Amino acid sequence: MKINWKSFVLFFLLFAVLGYYREKFFVTLNHLMYIKYYGHGNEEHLDPFIHFFDYFEYNTLYYMKYPFTILSIILFGCLSFFAVRFILGTKKLWRWVVYSYLILLTLAGLSMVFGYIVNQRLQDDEYTLSRWLVGIIQSPIITIIIIASHQLLKQPDQENKY
């Protein structure tokens, strides 16, 4: 198996940049929500880009986080798909990226639904589990696992040749 090292470095940097800006956006948005909810806080630490959201109410900002999370998942999913494709030089493994994302999203959703049905709120361990699973989705972990396991997936074919 030949790994395209130029692609590997490029996608490593793309994951780092996407992860940095995703984190910066959500931390700043949460800070603005804190200020709106409690009516006080240090606005000096807010980045200028977040002032676009100054005119929205707290509840609107809270529910806007869901579409932004979905957008982030889509961006990381696309980046994972192309990273696996270009680093390994094959189109065959795209299914594993999709399956991984679907499984983790389903588990996260079931965890939130279970937490809401049992506890009538989304603030307990089920919510924490769901956020952790979505955190995996919004990282290069899936890509790293698929790239690392690629050789293991090819091993049965090679054993049959001998």
N, C-alpha and C positions, 0 to 999 in steps of 0.2 A: 504494500500500500504506500503510495506516494502522497504526502500531504503537501499542498501548495502553500509554502511558508509565507509568500507575499500576501496571499489572501488571508492567511491566518493572522498576520500582524494587522492588516487593514481592518478585519472584522473585530479583532480585539480592541482596536482604537475606537471603532464605531460603537461597540457595546459600552465602552467606557464613557464616551461622549453622551450617548443616549441615556445611560444610567445617571450620569451627573445632572443633566438637565431635567430629567424626570424627577429626581430627588429634590433639586432646587425648586422646581415649580410647586410640588406638593407641600414642601416645608413652608414655603412662602405663602401659599394659599391657606394652609392651616393657621399660620400666624395671623393673617388677615381675618380669618374666621374667628380666632380667639379675640381679637380686638373688637370685632362686631358683636360677639356674643356677650362679652363682659363689659363692653363700653370703655375699656381702657387698655393700654398696652403701649409698647414702644414702637411707634411707626417709623422711627429712624432706620430700623433694620430691614424695612421692606424694600425689595428691589423695585425699580421703576416700572418694570413690565406689569407688575401686579396691580398697579393703579387703574388699569382698565376695569378691574372687578370692584372698584370702590363703590360703584353705584348699585350693586346688587345687595339684596338682603342676605342675612345669615342662612336662612333656609334654602334660598336659591343657590348659594355657594355650596352648601352641603350636598344638595342633589346634583349639582354640576360635576362633583367629583366622580360620580359614576360614569358619565360619558368620557371624561378625561382618563379614567382608569381603563375603560374599554379601548380608547385610542392608544394608550400606552401598551396594552396587551397586543393590539394589532401591529404596532410598530416593532415590538420585540419579536413577535411571531414572524413577521416578514424578514427581519434581520436574521433570525435563527434559520429560517428556510434557506435564504441565500447563502448564509455562512456554511451550512452543511453542504449545500450544492457546490459552492466554489472551492471550499477548502478540500473536500474529498474528491471533487471532480466527477460527481455522479448525481443523477437525478433520482435514483432509486430510493433514497432514504427520506424523501420529503414526507412520506406517509408517517414516519416515526415522529417527526416534528409535530405534525397535525394531531396524531393520536395522543402524544404527550400533553399537548395543550388542551385537547378535549377532555382527557381524563382528569387533569388537575383542575380545570374549570368546573367540571361536573362535581368533583369532590368538594371544591370550595362552595359551590352553590348548595349542595346537599347539606353541608355543615351549617351554612347560614339559615337554610329553611328549617333544619332540625332545631337550631338554637331559637329561632323565632317561634316555632310551634311549642317547644317545651318551656321556654323561659319568657315568652311574649316580648322579647327585646333582642337586640343584636349587640350586646356588650359583654358577653361571657366568653368562656373558653372556645365555644364553637366559632365565634367571630374571630378570635385570635388565630385559630387553626385556618380559617378561611383566608385571613390576611397573609398568613405565612405561605399558604399554597399559591396565592396570587403573587406574592413576592418572588417565589421560585419562577413563575411564569415571566415576570418582568426582570429577568436576569439572564445571563448566558449559561446557566447551569444545564438546561436541557441540551443546548448545543454542545457543551463540553462532554456530557455523557454520551451523546450520539457519536461524536467524533472519536472519543476514546473507545467506545464499544464496537466501532466499525470493524476492526480486525477480528473481534470475537464472532461477529455475525458472518464473516467470510470463512471462518475456520472449518466448518463441516465440508465446504466445497473443496478445500485444499486437501483434507484427509482422504477424500474419495479418489484423488489423483494418484495416490501412492499405493 
